[in-house]
Amino acid sequence: MKVVIDGRVKIPMKKNSMVLTSKNGKPRMIKDQKIKNFEEYLAWIATGEMKRNGFTKPFEKPVKLHLEVVFGDNYRRDLQNCFGSVCDALNGIVYADDCQIVSLSATKRVEYNQWSFRIIVAEIEEDSKGAA
């Protein structure tokens, strides 16, 4: 079983900023609004793809996730920084928890002014010894 999720937006790099809480003065991590917006968008399209493919609940077995990213400019970016937002957004929708991901892979390319991504998540059948 697998699901393919396509999007035509820029994946924001998962970066957090430190903010002091007003209650106890201890620093805490908060997500940037761009990341929150992207994660909501991805959750929305992932929910639609799961329904369109006949899946009524998230995958429960180990999964492999492949990410294909098209950057719309030639600015230097670390591909692995795209995973944070993607994995968080799919939690509870495509898979029950992102700890189920046992294999990650990614590719990137540049096409000027053409931001997009494709995410392929596939369940992995376990062998008789419980290994994926």
C-alpha positions, -999 to +999 in steps of 0.1 A: +000+000+000+013+034-009+001+070-013+016+097-036+011+133-026+019+162-050+022+198-042+031+230-060+045+251-032+079+258-017+087+236+013+099+258+041+131+247+059+122+236+094+138+262+116+126+272+150+132+304+169+136+307+206+110+328+225+108+334+262+076+323+278+058+350+300+049+325+327+082+311+339+108+329+318+122+296+304+130+295+267+108+273+245+108+265+208+080+277+185+074+271+148+075+299+123+042+308+108+054+298+073+060+263+086+027+261+104+009+272+071+028+246+051+021+218+075-016+226+074-016+227+036+002+194+034-021+178+060-051+189+039-038+175+006-025+143+022-060+137+038-075+141+003-051+117-012-056+091+015-094+093+009-090+092-028-069+060-025-095+044-003-075+045+030-097+052+060-070+053+086-032+060+087-007+032+079+002+012+110+032-008+097+067+005+091+069+029+061+094+042+037+092+078+026+106+093-006+106+130-012+112+146-046+117+184-044+119+209-072+135+242-061+125+273-081+159+290-078+195+281-076+200+292-039+220+266-019+196+245+002+201+214+023+177+188+012+175+171+046+160+203+060+128+196+040+121+164+060+111+180+093+080+198+080+070+170+058+072+142+084+054+163+111+026+172+087+019+136+077+018+124+114-016+109+122-028+112+085-006+090+064+011+071+092+001+069+128+034+082+140+066+093+123+086+068+143+072+043+118+095+057+091+123+032+087+136+044+053+140+080+040+152+090+006+151+122-014+161+138-047+162+175-057+165+195-088+162+231-099+136+244-124+135+282-122+102+295-109+088+260-106+084+251-069+069+217-063+073+184-044+062+148-046+060+126-015+057+088-018+049+069+014+047+031+012+040+005+039+067-021+042+057-057+048+075-072+078+091-106+074+084-135+098+111-123+122+095-088+126+121-070+105+111-046+078 
